[in-house]
C-alpha cells in the first residue's frame, strides 16, 4: 500500500495553517521574532501579540494594534513606514511603491538639509530593514575609520592657573572680580572628540542595541565603537552636534549621512529589566514634502527670483485675527517680490491611483486665488503623465506632475530639474502673453 500523498495548496492561496499573516506577507519562518510585513496601503492583518508588544506598536506611531480577544490583535498601518521590533515580533510597514532602503535613505538624507549632496546614501539591500541598516552602518563606518579616527580642532573653555590660548576677559571679571587666578581661558585643541565622531559613536551604539541583529554584525559594530571610546558620548535625547562638510572630513560623509538618519528616526532600548525594543518610523508624506521643497528650491536657484517654502498667505478679508483664514503652500516662487508660481506636493499614501481629482485641486485653486497666481503645480509621488487642468471661468491652470520615486536618485533629481524648467518656462510664457501674475 502506497503512502497517501499530501494535497498541495490551491494556487494563489496560502495553506490553511499559515493563517492571515501568510497572505499579508509574513517572511518565511526562522528563529527570532516573527516577521510581519505590510504595505502602507494595506487594510491590516490579524495576528497574535503579547500585550507588551502591542503596547509598543501603538506607542511607536507606526501602526495601530487593536485587541480582538484571545490574544489576537488587528494590526493596521496609520500612514507611516518603517519597522518596530520587540523580542517576540517584528512589524515592518513598507512604502507603497516598495522602495528599497537606499531610495528611502536618499529621500530622508536629502530632505534632512545636511548640507552636502555629493552622493546618495549608500545602503545594503536586505529583506529585513534592521539587518540592512546595521550592515550598511558597519560597512560605511569601517570605510570611514580604516585610515584612523578623524581628528579636528575643538574650542575648549575652562579655568586654568596658567595662560593657555586667550583669556576671556568678560568671564574673568564677572566670575572672579579682583582675582588673578584661576584664569578663564579659551583655546583650540586638536582632538578626536569632535562632532563627527560623537555622531558616529551614537549611531553605532544605537544600532548595537537593536534586538536580533546578527552576532557577526553586532560584533563589528562593537569593534568599530571601540575605536571611538575616547569620544564623548551623546546624552539620550540631546540634539545632534553641528558640523560642517569639508575636504578634511570627506571620508566621513557617507557614514555621517546614514548615522544622522538613524539617530533622527530610530530608537532602541536594551538592558536588564527592560523589554528589548527598537523602532524606525518615518512619515513618508512629510519626507516627500520636504524632499520636493529642498530639491525644487535648489533647481529653481538657476532662475531669477526667490523660492520660499511653507509660505503663509491670507485667504479672506478679516478685521479680527481670529477671523483670518490662512493658506500655506509647500513652495512659492517670487519674482520682484511678487509670487509668480505656486507648488504643492502630495505623497498620496491614501491612494495608489495618482493625484486626487477633487480635494487637492480645490486646495491649489485656493492658493492661486489668494496669491493671484495663474498656475499651480501639483507634484505627486508615483508614475504617470503630466496633465494640464484648466479651471472653468478662471485664468487658473493646475498642472499635475508625477515624480516616480522608484527611479534612481539621479533620475529623480533630473525630474525635479525638469519641473523647475517647465514651471519657469510657463512663467516666461505668461509674462510674454501679458497675463497678470499678481497685483
N, C-alpha and C positions, 0 to 999 in steps of 0.2 A: 504494500500500500504506500503510495507516494505521499509525502507530507503536503499539507494544504499550502497553497501559495498565498502570499499576502496580497490583498487587494490594493492596488495603487490608488492614491487620491485622485479625484476628478480634476482634470486640467483647469487651472485658473482659481482653484480653491485650496485653502490651507487645510491640512489634516485636522480632524475634529479635536484632537488632543492639543493642538497648538494654541487654540484659544484666539481671542481677538488681537493679541499682540503680533501674531504672525502676519495677519492681514494688515496691521498698522505699520509693520516694518521692523519688528524686533530682530536684532542681529542674531546669528547662529549661537547656540548655547555654548558657553565657555565658563571657565572658572572666574570668580569675582562677581561683581554686581550685575544684575540683569540689565540689559541694554535695550531701552525703548527709544525708537527713532520715529519722529513725526515731521511732516511738512508743516510750515507755519499756517497753511490754509486748511489743515486737517480739522475735521469736526470733533476729534478727540477719540480716545480709546478707553477701555475699561480694563483694569488690572489690579492685582493685589499689592497693597503697600502697607508698610508698618506705619503707625501714627507719626513717629519722628520724621520719617522720610516725607510723608505727606505734608507735614507742617513746614519742612524745609523748602519743599517745592513751592508752597503757597507764599512763603516769605521771600523767595528768590525773585519773584516777578516774572519768571519765565513761563509758567503755566498755572492753571487752577486745578487743584485736586479736590473733588467733591465726594464725600463719603456716600456709599450706596448700601452699606450694611455687609456683614460677614467678611470684613476686611477688604472689600472691593471699593475702588475709587474710580470715578470718571475723571480722566486727565485731559484737559483742553488747553490748547495754546491761547495766549492772550495778546498776540501781535508782536511778540519779540522772538528773537532767535538766540541760540546758544546751547549750553549744556549745564546741568546740575548733577552732582554726583554725591551719593552717600555710600555707606558701607554695603548696602543691600541693593541699590538701584542706581542706574544712570539714565537720565532722561535727556534726550537731545532733540531740539527743535531746529530744523534746517530751513534756510531761506527758500522762498517759493520757486526760484529758478535753479535750485540745487547748486548754488555757487560753491566752489571749492574753498578751502581755508585760505589759500593765497589771495583769492579775489576779495574775500571778506576782510582780510587784514589790510589789503591795499586800500579799500574804502575807508576803513577805520583810521589808518595812519594818515591818509590824505586829508580827511575831514578833521583830524585832530590838530591841525595847524602846528605841527612840529617844526616847520620852517625849513625843511630840506626835502628835495624831490628827486634826488639823483637816480634812485632805483625804487621799484616797487618792493613791498615787503616779501621776503622770501619765507616759504613755509613748506614743510614736508606734508604731502597729502596722505591721509590715513582715514579709514572709516570711523575711527574714534577721535573725536575732537581733542580730548585731553592728551592722547598719545601723540597726536600731530603737534600740538602746542609744545609739549615737553621735548620732543625730539627736535623740533625746529629751534627752540631756545638753546638746547645743548649744542647743536651744530654751529649756530651762529656765535655763541659765546666762546666756543672752542677756537673758532677762527679769530675772533677779536683778541683773545688772550694768548694766542700762540706765540706772539712776539713779546710777551710780557705784559704786565699790568700797566695801563696808561697812567702817566703822571702829568701833573699840571700845577699851575700856581693857584694857591688858595690864600685869600686875605684873612689874616688872623688878628683878632683884637684881644689883648689880655693885659694883666697887670704884672710888671716886672720891676726888679730892683736895679736893673741896668737898662740903658737905652738900646733899643733894637728897632730898626725901621724909623718911624716918625712918632713923635709924641702927640697924642690927641689932646690939645690944649683945653678945649671946652670941657671934655670929660674930666680932665685933671682938676680943673677949677671947681666944677660942680660936685664932684665926688670927694675930692681931698683938698679943700681950700687951705692954703698955707703949708701943705705938706710937700716935701721934696720926693719922698719915696713912699710906697711903690709908685711907679710911673704907668700911666695909661698909654699904651703904645699900639701901633698898628704896623704890620709888616706882611710881606708876601713870602709864602713858604712853598717850595717845590715838593709836592707830595702825591701819594696815591689816593688820599682822602678827598676826592673831587666828586662833583655831581654825577658825572658819567658812571663812575664805579659804584656810587651809592645806589643809583637806579638799577644797574645790572645786578648788584648783590640782592636787592629787594626782590627782583623778578625771579632770580634763582631760588631764593628762599620760599617764595610763594608757590612756585611750581613743585618744589620739593615736598610740600605739604599735601598735595593733591592725592587722595587715596586711589590706589590702583595703578599708579604709574609703574611701568615695567622696572624690575630691580636693576637692570643694567643701565637704563636711562637715569633712574634715581641716583645711582652711584656716580654717574658722570656729572649730574647737577651738583652733587655734594662736593666732588673733587674741584669743580670749577669755582664753587662758592668759597672753598678753602683758600684759593688764591687771593681772595678779597677779604680775608679775615681782619686785615689791618684797617679796613674801611669802616667808617661809622655806619651803623645800622639805622635805617629809616624807621621811625616810630609808626605803628599802625594808625592809619587814618590821616597821617601828615601829608601835606601837599608835596608833589614831586619837586625836587630842587631844580631851578632853571639852569640851562646850559646852552651854549651856542655851538652850532655846527661850524667846523673849521677844517683846514687841511691837517691840523695836528691830531684831531680825533676821527679822521676819515674812516679808519678801520673799525671803529665802534658804531658807525651809523646804522648798518643793518640790524645789529642786535639791540641797539637802543630803540629803534623803531618798534621792534617786536616787544621789547621789555615794557615800554610805555603803554602799548596797547593792553598787555597783560595786566599791568598794575591799575589801569583805569577801568577795566571791565571784569576782572576776575578776582575772586576771593577764595580763601581756603583756610580751614581750621583743622588742626590735628593735635593730639595730646591726650594724656590720661584724663579720664573723667569727661571727655568730650566725644561726641559722635564725629567721625572724620567726614568732613563735607567740603565741597568745592562748587563754585558757580562761575559761569562765564555767560553773562546775559547782555544782549545788545538790542537796542531799539532800532530796527532797520529803517523805519520811517525817518527818525531823527538823523541817522547816519547818512541816508541818501540825501536828505535836505542839506546837511552841512557839506557833503561832498560836492553836490552840484553848485552850491553857492561859492565855495572856495575855488573850485576848478573854473567856473564861469567868470569869476572876478579876475582870475589870472589871465584867462583867454581874452577878456574884454579890455585888458590893460594895453593891448596893441592899438586900440582905437581911442579917439578923443573922448573926453568926458570922465566921469567917475561913477563907479558902481557902489551902491550902498546895500548891505544885507539887512534883512529884517527891518525894513523901513516902515515906520508908522505914519499913517495918513488919516485925516479926519473924513468920515463918510457923510456926516449930516451937519446942518447948521444947528447950533445949540448955544444958548446963553449960559447955562449952568454946566459945570464939568460933569455932573452926574448924568446929564442927558446926552453926552457925546458918545458917538459910536465910531470906533477906530478900526481901521483895517491894517494888516501887516503883511505885505507881500514878502516872499523869500528874498527877492532881489529887484532893485530898480536902478536903471542906468540913467544918469543925469548928464545933460549937455548944456553948458552955460547956466548951470544952476537950476535947470528945469528937467523934470522927468520926461524921457522920450520912449522908453520901452520898459515893460514890467515882465517878470518871470515868476513862476511858482512851480515847485517840484512836488510830485506825488509818488510815493513808493507804491501805493495801491495794494497794500497787504490784504485788503478785504476782497479784492477781485483780481483774478488772473487773466482777465479779458482785455487789459489795457486801460486806457483812460476812461474815467466816468463820463457819461453823456449828460449829466444833469448838475449835481451839486458843485463839482469842480468848475464848471463853466459859469455857473451863477456867481461863484466867488471871484473868478477872474473878471467877469463883467463889472462887478462892484469895484474892483481895483482900478480898472480902466476909467470908470466913471468918476471915481474920487480923485484920481490923478490927472484926468483929462489926457489920457494916453490912448492912441488909436490901436495899438497892437499889444497883445499879451501872449506869452509863450508858456504853454503847459508842458513841462518836462516830466515824463513818467517812466518808471522802470519797466523795461520789457522790450521785446522785439516789435516791429511793426513799421508802418509807413508814416511819413509826415502828412498831416491833414490840416487844411485851412477851413475854418468855420467862420463865415461872415454873419454877424448878428443882425437880424432884421431891424429895420427902422433906426439904425445907428451907423456910424462910421467905424465901428469897432470890429477888429479881426482877432480871433483866437486861434493860435496855431498849436496843434498837438505835436510834440516832438518826442519820439521814443528813444530811450537810452538803454541799450542791451547790455546788462551787467555780466552776461556770460562771455563777453568778448575779452581778449587780453587787455591788460591795463593801458597799453599804448593806444589801442584802438578805441577804448572808452574815452580817453583824453582827446583823441583825434575827433571823436563825435562831438564832444563839448566845444572844441575849437570850431567845428563846422557850425554848431548852433550859434556861436558868437559871430561868425562871419555872416550867416544868413540874417540874423536879427539886426546886425548893424547895417547890412545892405538894405533891409526894409526901412530903417530909419532914414537912410540917404534917399531912398526912392520916394518916401513920403515928403521929405523936405523939397525935393525937386518938383514933385507934383503940387506942392503948396498946401498939403493937408496940415491942419493945425495939430500941434503936439500938446501944448499946454498954454495957459494964459501967461 
